[in-house]
């Protein structure tokens, strides 16, 4: 798997998009992804770099009604999770989001699931308005919401960098996460890790 060896300079037009780092997807949550807590310190490293560079930070969250179609009682595949306003829907307590983080709530319609942060949200217009052309995307889970968000970002024409050290998979089927990463790279995303984020451009 090829990734960059030379550093990437953060510049105007870049934004950090953190996908669904919410309590229900972390250890002890109703839909915990294995080792998901490991993304938090790494994402905090990216957050520090983006804040130092004065660049926008966005965070998506599942914000489901209590009878959402994706929940098992309604015939969906998942246990109830990230119900709007519940403790499980909170962002991870250790995640150092800036005060001016732009929060995107998704999958708010009872009858529609939405794995992508772009689906039925203001994410694309907000990014366009902010002049963003390159997106750095990490979070949970690799094989669902990260995968679909990255796919949509690429379709919409954003240069898309996958934070390979800051994603974890649910792996309903063993290897789902690895297959999702391969899929994203094949579609044009670039894999980076925190040690690639080099000098901050003025």
C-alpha positions as a Markdown table, in Angstrom:
| # | Residue | x | y | z |
|---|---|---|---|---|
| 1 | Unk | 0.0 | 0.0 | 0.0 |
| 2 | Unk | 1.7 | 3.2 | -1.1 |
| 3 | Unk | 1.6 | 6.3 | 1.0 |
| 4 | Unk | 3.5 | 9.5 | 1.0 |
| 5 | Unk | 7.0 | 9.8 | 2.5 |
| 6 | Unk | 7.4 | 13.5 | 2.0 |
| 7 | Unk | 5.6 | 15.8 | 4.3 |
| 8 | Unk | 2.3 | 17.4 | 3.4 |
| 9 | Unk | 2.1 | 21.2 | 4.1 |
| 10 | Unk | -1.3 | 22.3 | 5.4 |
| 11 | Unk | -2.6 | 25.3 | 3.3 |
| 12 | Unk | -5.6 | 27.5 | 2.7 |
| 13 | Unk | -8.3 | 25.3 | 1.2 |
| 14 | Unk | -7.7 | 22.4 | 3.5 |
| 15 | Unk | -10.2 | 21.2 | 6.1 |
| 16 | Unk | -10.2 | 18.4 | 8.7 |
| 17 | Unk | -13.4 | 16.2 | 8.7 |
| 18 | Unk | -13.8 | 13.9 | 11.7 |
| 19 | Unk | -16.5 | 11.3 | 11.2 |
| 20 | Unk | -18.7 | 10.1 | 14.0 |
| 21 | Unk | -16.3 | 9.8 | 16.9 |
| 22 | Unk | -19.2 | 9.4 | 19.3 |
| 23 | Unk | -19.6 | 7.5 | 22.6 |
| 24 | Unk | -21.8 | 4.7 | 21.2 |
| 25 | Unk | -19.0 | 3.7 | 18.7 |
| 26 | Unk | -16.3 | 3.7 | 21.5 |
| 27 | Unk | -15.5 | 1.1 | 24.1 |
| 28 | Unk | -18.6 | 0.4 | 26.2 |
| 29 | Unk | -20.9 | 2.0 | 23.7 |
| 30 | Unk | -23.9 | 0.2 | 22.1 |
| 31 | Unk | -22.1 | -0.2 | 18.7 |
| 32 | Unk | -18.4 | -0.1 | 19.7 |
| 33 | Unk | -15.8 | -0.6 | 16.9 |
| 34 | Unk | -12.8 | -2.7 | 18.1 |
| 35 | Unk | -9.9 | -0.5 | 19.2 |
| 36 | Unk | -11.9 | 2.6 | 18.3 |
| 37 | Unk | -10.6 | 4.6 | 21.3 |
| 38 | Unk | -7.1 | 4.5 | 19.7 |
| 39 | Unk | -8.2 | 7.1 | 17.1 |
| 40 | Unk | -8.7 | 9.8 | 19.7 |
| 41 | Unk | -5.1 | 10.7 | 20.5 |
| 42 | Unk | -4.2 | 10.5 | 16.9 |
| 43 | Unk | -7.1 | 12.8 | 15.9 |
| 44 | Unk | -6.0 | 15.2 | 18.6 |
| 45 | Unk | -2.7 | 15.4 | 16.8 |
| 46 | Unk | -4.4 | 16.4 | 13.6 |
| 47 | Unk | -6.7 | 18.8 | 15.4 |
| 48 | Unk | -3.7 | 20.6 | 16.9 |
| 49 | Unk | -2.1 | 20.9 | 13.5 |
| 50 | Unk | -5.2 | 22.3 | 11.8 |
| 51 | Unk | -5.9 | 24.7 | 14.7 |
| 52 | Unk | -2.3 | 25.9 | 14.6 |
| 53 | Unk | -2.7 | 26.5 | 10.8 |
| 54 | Unk | -6.1 | 28.3 | 11.4 |
| 55 | Unk | -7.9 | 25.9 | 9.1 |
| 56 | Unk | -11.5 | 24.7 | 9.4 |
| 57 | Unk | -12.5 | 21.6 | 11.5 |
| 58 | Unk | -15.8 | 19.8 | 10.9 |
| 59 | Unk | -17.2 | 16.9 | 12.7 |
| 60 | Unk | -20.1 | 14.7 | 11.6 |
| 61 | Unk | -22.4 | 12.8 | 14.1 |
| 62 | Unk | -25.1 | 10.3 | 13.8 |
| 63 | Unk | -28.1 | 12.0 | 15.3 |
| 64 | Unk | -30.9 | 9.5 | 15.1 |
| 65 | Unk | -34.5 | 9.6 | 16.1 |
| 66 | Unk | -35.2 | 6.9 | 18.7 |
| 67 | Unk | -37.2 | 4.7 | 16.2 |
| 68 | Unk | -34.6 | 5.1 | 13.4 |
| 69 | Unk | -35.0 | 2.6 | 10.5 |
| 70 | Unk | -31.4 | 1.3 | 11.0 |
| 71 | Unk | -32.2 | 0.0 | 14.5 |
| 72 | Unk | -33.0 | -3.7 | 15.0 |
| 73 | Unk | -36.4 | -3.0 | 16.7 |
| 74 | Unk | -37.4 | -1.3 | 13.4 |
| 75 | Unk | -36.0 | -4.2 | 11.3 |
| 76 | Unk | -32.6 | -2.6 | 10.7 |
| 77 | Unk | -29.1 | -4.2 | 11.1 |
| 78 | Unk | -27.8 | -2.2 | 14.1 |
| 79 | Unk | -28.6 | -2.0 | 17.8 |
| 80 | Unk | -30.0 | 1.4 | 18.7 |
| 81 | Unk | -27.2 | 4.0 | 18.8 |
| 82 | Unk | -26.5 | 7.7 | 18.8 |
| 83 | Unk | -30.0 | 8.7 | 19.6 |
| 84 | Unk | -30.2 | 12.5 | 19.3 |
| 85 | Unk | -29.6 | 14.2 | 22.6 |
| 86 | Unk | -28.5 | 10.9 | 24.4 |
| 87 | Unk | -25.2 | 10.4 | 26.1 |
| 88 | Unk | -24.2 | 7.8 | 23.5 |
| 89 | Unk | -24.5 | 10.5 | 20.8 |
| 90 | Unk | -22.0 | 12.8 | 22.5 |
| 91 | Unk | -18.6 | 13.3 | 20.9 |
| 92 | Unk | -15.8 | 11.3 | 22.7 |
| 93 | Unk | -14.9 | 13.2 | 25.9 |
| 94 | Unk | -11.2 | 13.0 | 25.1 |
| 95 | Unk | -11.6 | 14.5 | 21.6 |
| 96 | Unk | -10.2 | 18.0 | 21.7 |
| 97 | Unk | -12.6 | 19.7 | 19.2 |
| 98 | Unk | -12.1 | 23.4 | 18.8 |
| 99 | Unk | -14.8 | 25.8 | 20.1 |
| 100 | Unk | -15.6 | 26.8 | 16.5 |
| 101 | Unk | -16.0 | 23.2 | 15.2 |
| 102 | Unk | -18.7 | 22.9 | 12.6 |
| 103 | Unk | -21.0 | 20.0 | 13.6 |
| 104 | Unk | -22.9 | 18.2 | 10.9 |
| 105 | Unk | -25.8 | 16.0 | 12.1 |
| 106 | Unk | -26.7 | 13.1 | 9.8 |
| 107 | Unk | -29.3 | 10.3 | 9.5 |
| 108 | Unk | -31.8 | 12.5 | 11.3 |
| 109 | Unk | -34.7 | 11.2 | 9.2 |
| 110 | Unk | -36.5 | 8.2 | 10.8 |
| 111 | Unk | -37.1 | 6.5 | 7.4 |
| 112 | Unk | -33.7 | 7.0 | 5.8 |
| 113 | Unk | -30.2 | 5.8 | 6.8 |
| 114 | Unk | -27.3 | 8.0 | 5.8 |
| 115 | Unk | -23.7 | 6.7 | 6.2 |
| 116 | Unk | -22.2 | 9.6 | 4.4 |
| 117 | Unk | -21.6 | 13.0 | 6.0 |
| 118 | Unk | -22.7 | 14.5 | 2.7 |
| 119 | Unk | -26.1 | 12.8 | 2.5 |
| 120 | Unk | -29.0 | 15.2 | 3.2 |
| 121 | Unk | -26.7 | 17.6 | 5.1 |
| 122 | Unk | -25.2 | 21.1 | 4.6 |
| 123 | Unk | -21.7 | 19.7 | 4.4 |
| 124 | Unk | -21.0 | 20.3 | 0.7 |
| 125 | Unk | -22.4 | 23.9 | 0.6 |
| 126 | Unk | -20.5 | 24.7 | 3.8 |
| 127 | Unk | -17.2 | 23.4 | 2.4 |
| 128 | Unk | -17.7 | 25.3 | -0.9 |
| 129 | Unk | -18.5 | 28.5 | 1.0 |
| 130 | Unk | -15.4 | 28.1 | 3.0 |
| 131 | Unk | -13.3 | 27.6 | -0.2 |
| 132 | Unk | -12.3 | 24.1 | 0.8 |
| 133 | Unk | -10.8 | 21.9 | -1.9 |
| 134 | Unk | -8.8 | 19.3 | 0.0 |
| 135 | Unk | -10.3 | 17.2 | 2.8 |
| 136 | Unk | -8.5 | 15.2 | 5.4 |
| 137 | Unk | -11.0 | 12.5 | 6.7 |
| 138 | Unk | -10.7 | 10.2 | 9.7 |
| 139 | Unk | -12.9 | 8.7 | 12.4 |
| 140 | Unk | -15.4 | 5.9 | 12.7 |
| 141 | Unk | -16.1 | 3.5 | 11.2 |
| 142 | Unk | -13.7 | 2.7 | 8.3 |
| 143 | Unk | -16.1 | 0.3 | 6.6 |
| 144 | Unk | -19.3 | 2.4 | 6.9 |
| 145 | Unk | -19.5 | 6.1 | 7.5 |
| 146 | Unk | -15.8 | 6.9 | 6.7 |
| 147 | Unk | -16.0 | 4.8 | 3.5 |
| 148 | Unk | -19.3 | 6.5 | 2.3 |
| 149 | Unk | -18.1 | 10.0 | 3.3 |
| 150 | Unk | -14.8 | 9.5 | 1.4 |
| 151 | Unk | -16.6 | 8.1 | -1.7 |
| 152 | Unk | -18.9 | 11.1 | -1.8 |
| 153 | Unk | -16.1 | 13.6 | -1.2 |
| 154 | Unk | -14.3 | 12.1 | -4.2 |
| 155 | Unk | -17.5 | 12.2 | -6.3 |
| 156 | Unk | -17.9 | 15.8 | -5.4 |
| 157 | Unk | -14.4 | 16.6 | -6.6 |
| 158 | Unk | -12.6 | 17.2 | -3.4 |
| 159 | Unk | -9.0 | 16.0 | -3.1 |
| 160 | Unk | -9.4 | 13.5 | -0.3 |
| 161 | Unk | -6.8 | 12.3 | 2.1 |
| 162 | Unk | -7.7 | 9.3 | 4.3 |
| 163 | Unk | -6.1 | 9.5 | 7.8 |
| 164 | Unk | -5.1 | 5.9 | 7.8 |
| 165 | Unk | -3.8 | 6.0 | 11.4 |
| 166 | Unk | -7.1 | 7.6 | 12.7 |
| 167 | Unk | -9.8 | 5.2 | 11.5 |
| 168 | Unk | -11.1 | 1.9 | 12.9 |
| 169 | Unk | -13.5 | -0.6 | 11.4 |
| 170 | Unk | -16.6 | -2.5 | 12.8 |
| 171 | Unk | -15.5 | -5.5 | 10.7 |
| 172 | Unk | -18.9 | -7.3 | 10.7 |
| 173 | Unk | -17.1 | -9.6 | 8.2 |
| 174 | Unk | -13.4 | -10.0 | 9.0 |
| 175 | Unk | -11.4 | -7.8 | 6.7 |
| 176 | Unk | -14.2 | -5.3 | 5.9 |
| 177 | Unk | -12.0 | -2.4 | 7.1 |
| 178 | Unk | -9.1 | -3.4 | 4.9 |
| 179 | Unk | -11.4 | -3.8 | 1.9 |
| 180 | Unk | -12.9 | -0.4 | 2.6 |
| 181 | Unk | -9.4 | 1.2 | 2.7 |
| 182 | Unk | -8.5 | -0.5 | -0.6 |
| 183 | Unk | -11.7 | 0.7 | -2.1 |
| 184 | Unk | -11.1 | 4.3 | -1.0 |
| 185 | Unk | -7.6 | 4.3 | -2.4 |
| 186 | Unk | -8.7 | 2.7 | -5.7 |
| 187 | Unk | -11.3 | 5.5 | -6.1 |
| 188 | Unk | -8.6 | 8.1 | -5.7 |
| 189 | Unk | -8.2 | 8.9 | -2.0 |
| 190 | Unk | -4.6 | 9.2 | -0.7 |
| 191 | Unk | -3.6 | 7.5 | 2.5 |
| 192 | Unk | -1.7 | 9.7 | 5.0 |
| 193 | Unk | -0.6 | 9.4 | 8.6 |
| 194 | Unk | 0.1 | 12.1 | 11.2 |
| 195 | Unk | 3.8 | 12.0 | 10.6 |
| 196 | Unk | 3.2 | 13.2 | 7.0 |
| 197 | Unk | 1.8 | 16.5 | 8.2 |
| 198 | Unk | 4.9 | 18.6 | 7.9 |
| 199 | Unk | 5.6 | 22.3 | 8.0 |
| 200 | Unk | 2.6 | 24.5 | 8.4 |
| 201 | Unk | 2.3 | 26.9 | 5.4 |
| 202 | Unk | 1.7 | 30.5 | 6.4 |
